[in-house]
Each structure stands twice: as structure tokens, then as C-alpha cells.
Amino acid sequence: MAAVTVGTASTRRRVGSMHILVVAVVGLALVGGTMRTFVAGTPDVATAATVFCGIFVQALPFLALGVLISGTVAAFVTPDRLARWVPKRPSAAILAAGVGGAALPGCECGSVPVARRLFGEGTVGAAALTFMLAAPAINPVVLVATAVAFPGEPAMVAARCAASLITAIVMGALWFRFGQPRWITRQLPQEHTQDGPRWTVFSEAARHDFLQAAAYLVIGAAAAAALHVLVPAWVFEHLAGQLLLGILVMALLAVILALCSEADAFVAASLSMLPLLPRLVFLVVGPAVDIKLFAMQAGMFGRAFAVRFAPVTFVVATLTATCVGLLLVGNR
């Protein structure tokens, strides 16, 4: 009887994610040499692999920081509690969330799961989305990196901060006015904050958000790497002197390259053949909307949300960066 019981228990043992991970690691180790030879002998694949690794490695530490904060939010902050903390007036709540984004020294990958944890109805949802857009763009790390990348151009730092903050506030206001709860089709796992240990809630929320956000980060980074090799180098040579075309191309390039907000300033600074204004648009659009963020937002909020929020964010960020840039840096 004992043997039958043991046998029944073993047949019911399910294959978990750890088993799959071990098999995948062993498989990659076995074919590692062949893959390395193939990548080294194919320039386009090597470039795509470099871009993929660059995006993923840059984003992963900040994604980890973001999900740790997300787990803390899940354990200690609920949308109801946040509703009691934020100002009652929608305009004040959205402004406070935008300015408060400066307190999170992370990138856009980490801000998505945090915003999803904070998301609620009405003013709370608008404040969460404002925070999601402001945090990766106006935090001290990003602004210092911008100042280092553009020495002698303090107007670039001020313009990036102002345009990004205005974009976040405008998008929060638009969501409060026009957003529909039915667009949020992805639900967070049920959490038992009241009858369970806070450590359990923290660990489960962080694990869920990390696995889900990291999966979509892989998809977005792979798409960015594939598209990167399709943008020819001569494109930049034809953009000098064509301001409007340069603005549009740099805005689209920010979406395609999907760079981390801590690193994009150095990429923009390297494009010295372009005026400052298109490069400013690149710096404002990138942390607000790109292909990896679209994938992560679709995974966290739902596709119905992402297909509405991302295009509007792109338009608002491009127009805001252009207007602020004309005022602060001119058309040079």
C-alpha cells in the first residue's frame, strides 16, 4: 500500500518552472559553442545580439529595483490607502504624483509594475499613470546622466525635465478625463494583505511582477534588436538641416531602440550631426513610450489599455518636447 501511495504521489508531481529553467540552461550550454560561432560569423545577428544584451542588462537591475518597490507597495500600500494620501483634487493629485516621480531612481522598466500596483479608480489611477511616466524621466540619476552627456548645455537638462514632467501630467489628466476601467483587462493576483504575513504578500507580489515584466522585457528587447539592424547609418546624414523630419525620425527612433533612460542621454549626445532639438525629443519620447514599454504595459494592464495609451503618449511627448525645446534650446 505504501508503495502504491508513493507511486501515486510521484505520478502527480508536476513539472514546475524551475525544471524548465534547468532544462533550458543545460540546453543552451550544450549549443553555446555553435551559437557563438554563428553569431560571430553573422554581422547583423551580432549587432542584434549586442543591442538585445545591452537593453536587457541595462534594464534588469532597475527592473529588479522596481519590483522590490512593487512588492513593498503591495504589502503596505493599497489603492484605498493611496486614495487617502493623495490630494482630493484631481489636479493636485496628478501634479503631486508627477513631482513625486523624482523620488524613484529607476528606469521605465521598473516604474510599470509599481504603477500597476498603485493603480485604482479615478484620481488614484490617474496619479499612478502620471507617476509611471514621470519617475524614469525626471529622477536625479537620469538628470545627472543628461548633464554629464551634454556638458555646457544646462538647457538640455532643464528642457528634458520640464517636457517629461508636462507629458506625465497631461497623460494623467487625459486618463482621468477619458480613461475607461474596462480597458484594464489584466488583473493582479489576489492578495491576502489582512490575514497573511506581509513578507508573504511582498515576496509573492515581487515574484509575480518580476516574472511577468521580465518576460515582456525580453520580447520588447528582442523586437528592438531586430529593428535596430534595419535602420541604416546613412539616415542620420540626411536629417541634418531638416528640423521637422529630424524630430519625427528621432521620436520614432526612440520608440524602436527602446533604450534605458539612464543610458539614452549618451546615445543622443553621440548623434552630434543632429541639432539639439531632435535629440531632446529622443530623450523625452524614449522613457515615455517604446516597444518594450508597450509590451510591458500590455502584459501588466492589458492590450486594450496599451493600444490606446501608447499612441497618445507618443503624440503628447513629441509635441511637448518640441514646444519646450523651441523655448529652451531653440532650433540648434
C-alpha positions as CSV (number, residue, x, y, z in Angstrom):
1,M,0.0,0.0,0.0
2,A,2.8,2.4,0.9
3,A,4.5,1.7,-2.5
4,V,1.2,2.4,-4.3
5,T,0.8,5.6,-2.3
6,V,4.3,6.7,-3.2
7,G,3.9,5.8,-6.8
8,T,0.6,7.8,-7.0
9,A,2.2,10.8,-5.4
10,S,5.1,10.7,-7.8
11,T,2.8,10.5,-10.8
12,R,1.0,13.6,-9.6
13,R,4.2,15.5,-9.3
14,R,4.0,18.4,-11.8
15,V,6.8,19.9,-13.9
16,G,7.5,23.4,-12.4
17,S,9.2,26.5,-13.8
18,M,12.4,25.5,-12.0
19,H,12.6,22.2,-14.0
20,I,12.0,24.1,-17.2
21,L,14.7,26.7,-16.3
22,V,17.2,23.9,-15.6
23,V,16.5,22.2,-18.9
24,A,16.8,25.5,-20.8
25,V,20.1,26.4,-19.2
26,V,21.5,22.9,-19.9
27,G,20.3,23.1,-23.5
28,L,21.8,26.5,-24.0
29,A,25.1,25.3,-22.5
30,L,25.2,22.4,-24.9
31,V,24.7,24.5,-28.0
32,G,26.6,27.5,-26.7
33,G,29.7,27.0,-28.9
34,T,27.6,26.5,-32.1
35,M,25.6,29.6,-31.4
36,R,28.7,31.7,-30.6
37,T,30.3,30.7,-33.9
38,F,27.1,31.5,-35.8
39,V,26.7,35.0,-34.1
40,A,30.4,35.9,-34.6
41,G,30.2,35.0,-38.3
42,T,27.0,36.9,-39.0
43,P,27.4,40.7,-38.5
44,D,23.7,41.5,-38.4
45,V,23.0,38.9,-35.8
46,A,26.0,40.0,-33.8
47,T,24.6,43.6,-33.8
48,A,21.2,42.4,-32.9
49,A,22.6,40.3,-30.0
50,T,24.6,43.2,-28.8
51,V,21.6,45.5,-28.8
52,F,19.5,42.9,-27.0
53,C,22.0,42.2,-24.3
54,G,22.6,46.0,-23.9
55,I,18.9,46.7,-23.4
56,F,18.3,43.7,-21.2
57,V,21.4,44.1,-19.0
58,Q,20.8,47.9,-18.6
59,A,17.2,47.4,-17.7
60,L,17.3,44.3,-15.5
61,P,18.8,45.9,-12.3
62,F,16.3,48.7,-12.4
63,L,13.5,46.2,-13.2
64,A,14.6,44.3,-10.1
65,L,14.6,47.6,-8.1
66,G,11.1,48.4,-9.4
67,V,9.6,45.0,-8.5
68,L,11.1,45.2,-5.0
69,I,9.3,48.6,-4.6
70,S,6.3,47.0,-6.2
71,G,6.3,44.2,-3.6
72,T,6.6,46.8,-0.9
73,V,3.7,48.7,-2.3
74,A,1.6,45.5,-2.5
75,A,2.4,44.7,1.2
76,F,2.0,48.2,2.7
77,V,0.1,50.4,0.2
78,T,-3.3,49.6,-1.3
79,P,-5.2,51.8,-3.7
80,D,-7.7,52.6,-1.0
81,R,-4.8,53.8,1.3
82,L,-3.2,55.7,-1.5
83,A,-6.6,57.4,-2.1
84,R,-6.4,58.7,1.4
85,W,-2.9,60.0,0.9
86,V,-3.1,61.8,-2.4
87,P,-4.8,65.2,-2.5
88,K,-8.5,65.1,-3.1
89,R,-8.5,67.5,-6.0
90,P,-7.6,65.6,-9.2
91,S,-5.3,68.4,-10.5
92,A,-3.3,68.4,-7.2
93,A,-3.1,64.6,-7.1
94,I,-1.8,64.4,-10.6
95,L,0.8,67.2,-10.0
96,A,1.9,65.6,-6.7
97,A,2.4,62.2,-8.5
98,G,4.4,63.8,-11.3
99,V,6.7,65.6,-8.9
100,G,6.9,62.6,-6.7
101,G,8.3,60.6,-9.6
102,A,11.7,62.2,-9.0
103,A,12.0,60.1,-5.8
104,L,12.3,56.8,-7.7
105,P,15.9,56.4,-9.1
106,G,14.9,53.8,-11.6
107,C,14.1,53.4,-15.3
108,E,10.8,52.9,-17.1
109,C,11.0,49.1,-16.8
110,G,10.7,49.3,-13.0
111,S,8.0,52.0,-13.0
112,V,5.5,49.9,-14.9
113,P,4.9,47.2,-12.2
114,V,5.0,49.9,-9.5
115,A,2.3,51.9,-11.3
116,R,0.2,48.7,-11.8
117,R,0.3,48.1,-8.0
118,L,-0.8,51.6,-7.3
119,F,-3.4,51.7,-10.0
120,G,-7.0,52.3,-8.8
121,E,-10.1,54.1,-10.0
122,G,-10.5,57.8,-10.6
123,T,-7.8,60.0,-9.2
124,V,-5.7,57.2,-7.9
125,G,-5.4,55.6,-11.4
126,A,-4.5,59.0,-13.0
127,A,-1.9,59.6,-10.3
128,A,-0.4,56.1,-10.8
129,L,0.0,56.6,-14.6
130,T,1.5,60.1,-14.0
131,F,4.0,58.6,-11.7
132,M,4.8,55.8,-14.2
133,L,5.7,58.4,-16.9
134,A,7.5,60.9,-14.6
135,A,9.6,58.5,-12.5
136,P,12.0,57.3,-15.2
137,A,12.4,60.7,-16.8
138,I,13.0,63.2,-14.0
139,N,14.7,61.3,-11.3
140,P,18.2,62.6,-10.2
141,V,20.1,59.7,-11.8
142,V,18.7,60.5,-15.3
143,L,19.1,64.2,-14.9
144,V,22.8,63.9,-13.8
145,A,23.4,61.5,-16.7
146,T,22.0,64.0,-19.1
147,A,24.2,66.8,-17.6
148,V,27.3,64.6,-18.0
149,A,26.3,63.6,-21.6
150,F,25.7,67.3,-22.6
151,P,28.4,69.3,-20.8
152,G,28.0,73.0,-21.2
153,E,24.3,72.6,-22.2
154,P,22.3,73.0,-18.9
155,A,19.3,73.9,-21.1
156,M,19.1,70.3,-22.2
157,V,18.7,69.1,-18.6
158,A,16.1,71.7,-17.8
159,A,14.2,71.1,-21.1
160,R,14.2,67.3,-20.6
161,C,12.9,67.6,-17.0
162,A,10.2,70.1,-17.9
163,A,9.0,68.4,-21.1
164,S,8.9,64.9,-19.4
165,L,7.0,66.3,-16.3
166,I,4.5,68.1,-18.5
167,T,4.0,64.9,-20.6
168,A,3.3,62.9,-17.5
169,I,0.9,65.4,-16.1
170,V,-1.0,65.8,-19.4
171,M,-1.3,62.0,-19.7
172,G,-2.6,61.7,-16.2
173,A,-5.2,64.4,-16.8
174,L,-6.3,62.7,-20.1
175,W,-6.7,59.4,-18.3
176,F,-8.7,61.0,-15.5
177,R,-11.0,62.7,-18.1
178,F,-11.3,60.0,-20.8
179,G,-9.9,56.7,-19.3
180,Q,-12.2,53.7,-19.0
181,P,-11.7,51.0,-16.3
182,R,-12.9,48.3,-18.9
183,W,-9.6,48.9,-20.8
184,I,-7.7,47.3,-17.9
185,T,-8.1,43.6,-18.8
186,R,-5.1,42.2,-16.9
187,Q,-5.8,41.6,-13.2
188,L,-3.2,41.3,-10.4
189,P,-3.1,38.1,-8.4
190,Q,-5.4,38.1,-5.3
191,E,-3.5,39.1,-2.3
192,H,-4.5,38.5,1.3
193,T,-2.9,41.5,3.0
194,Q,-5.1,41.4,6.0
195,D,-4.9,37.7,7.0
196,G,-1.4,36.9,5.6
197,P,2.1,37.8,6.7
198,R,3.4,41.0,4.9
199,W,6.5,39.1,3.9
200,T,4.4,36.5,2.0
201,V,2.5,39.3,0.3
202,F,5.7,41.1,-0.6
203,S,7.5,38.0,-1.9
204,E,4.6,36.8,-4.0
205,A,3.9,40.2,-5.5
206,A,7.6,40.8,-6.3
207,R,7.9,37.3,-7.8
208,H,4.8,37.7,-10.0
209,D,5.7,41.2,-11.2
210,F,9.3,40.2,-11.9
211,L,8.4,37.1,-14.0
212,Q,5.7,38.9,-15.9
213,A,7.6,42.2,-16.5
214,A,10.8,40.4,-17.4
215,A,9.1,38.2,-19.9
216,Y,7.7,41.2,-21.7
217,L,11.1,42.9,-21.4
218,V,12.6,40.0,-23.3
219,I,10.0,40.3,-26.0
220,G,10.5,44.1,-26.3
221,A,14.3,43.9,-26.2
222,A,14.2,41.2,-29.0
223,A,12.0,43.4,-31.1
224,A,14.2,46.4,-30.6
225,A,17.3,44.3,-31.5
226,A,15.6,43.0,-34.7
227,L,14.5,46.5,-35.8
228,H,17.9,48.1,-34.9
229,V,19.7,46.4,-37.7
230,L,17.1,47.7,-40.2
231,V,17.9,51.4,-39.6
232,P,20.7,52.3,-42.0
233,A,23.5,54.6,-40.8
234,W,23.1,57.0,-43.7
235,V,19.7,58.1,-42.4
236,F,21.3,60.5,-39.9
237,E,23.3,62.2,-42.7
238,H,20.0,63.2,-44.4
239,L,18.4,64.6,-41.3
240,A,20.8,67.5,-40.6
241,G,19.2,70.7,-41.5
242,Q,15.7,69.2,-41.8
243,L,14.3,70.0,-38.4
244,L,10.8,68.6,-38.6
245,L,11.9,65.5,-40.3
246,G,14.6,65.1,-37.7
247,I,12.1,65.5,-34.9
248,L,9.8,62.8,-36.3
249,V,12.6,60.4,-37.1
250,M,14.2,60.8,-33.7
251,A,10.9,60.3,-32.0
252,L,10.3,57.1,-33.9
253,L,13.9,56.0,-33.3
254,A,13.4,56.4,-29.5
255,V,10.4,54.0,-29.8
256,I,12.4,51.5,-31.8
257,L,15.7,51.5,-29.9
258,A,14.0,51.2,-26.5
259,L,17.0,52.4,-24.5
260,C,17.1,52.6,-20.8
261,S,16.5,56.2,-19.5
262,E,19.8,56.1,-17.6
263,A,21.7,55.4,-20.9
264,D,19.8,57.2,-23.6
265,A,21.5,60.6,-23.0
266,F,24.9,59.3,-24.0
267,V,23.4,57.8,-27.2
268,A,21.7,61.1,-28.0
269,A,24.9,63.0,-27.3
270,S,26.8,60.8,-29.7
271,L,24.5,61.9,-32.6
272,S,26.3,65.2,-32.8
273,M,25.4,65.6,-36.5
274,L,21.8,66.4,-35.5
275,P,20.6,69.6,-33.8
276,L,19.8,69.6,-30.1
277,L,16.0,69.8,-30.6
278,P,15.6,66.4,-32.3
279,R,17.9,64.9,-29.7
280,L,15.7,66.4,-26.9
281,V,12.6,64.8,-28.5
282,F,14.5,61.5,-28.5
283,L,15.2,61.9,-24.7
284,V,11.6,62.8,-23.8
285,V,9.8,60.2,-26.0
286,G,12.0,57.2,-25.1
287,P,11.2,57.0,-21.4
288,A,7.5,57.6,-22.1
289,V,6.8,55.1,-24.9
290,D,8.9,52.5,-26.7
291,I,8.3,49.0,-28.0
292,K,9.4,47.2,-24.8
293,L,7.2,49.6,-22.7
294,F,4.3,48.8,-24.9
295,A,4.8,45.1,-24.4
296,M,5.2,45.5,-20.7
297,Q,2.1,47.7,-20.4
298,A,0.1,45.2,-22.4
299,G,1.3,42.5,-20.0
300,M,0.6,44.5,-16.9
301,F,-2.6,46.4,-17.8
302,G,-3.9,44.6,-20.9
303,R,-3.7,45.1,-24.6
304,A,-6.8,47.3,-24.7
305,F,-5.0,49.8,-22.5
306,A,-1.7,49.7,-24.3
307,V,-3.1,50.3,-27.8
308,R,-4.8,53.4,-26.5
309,F,-2.3,54.8,-24.0
310,A,0.9,54.3,-26.0
311,P,0.0,56.2,-29.2
312,V,-1.5,59.2,-27.3
313,T,1.6,59.3,-25.1
314,F,3.8,59.3,-28.3
315,V,1.9,62.3,-29.7
316,V,1.9,64.2,-26.4
317,A,5.6,63.6,-25.7
318,T,6.7,64.6,-29.2
319,L,4.6,67.8,-29.2
320,T,5.6,68.8,-25.7
321,A,9.3,68.1,-26.2
322,T,9.2,70.2,-29.5
323,C,7.4,73.1,-27.8
324,V,9.6,73.1,-24.7
325,G,12.7,72.6,-26.8
326,L,11.9,75.6,-29.0
327,L,11.6,77.7,-25.9
328,L,14.7,76.5,-24.0
329,V,17.2,75.2,-26.6
330,G,16.0,76.7,-29.8
331,N,16.3,75.1,-33.2
332,R,20.1,74.5,-33.0
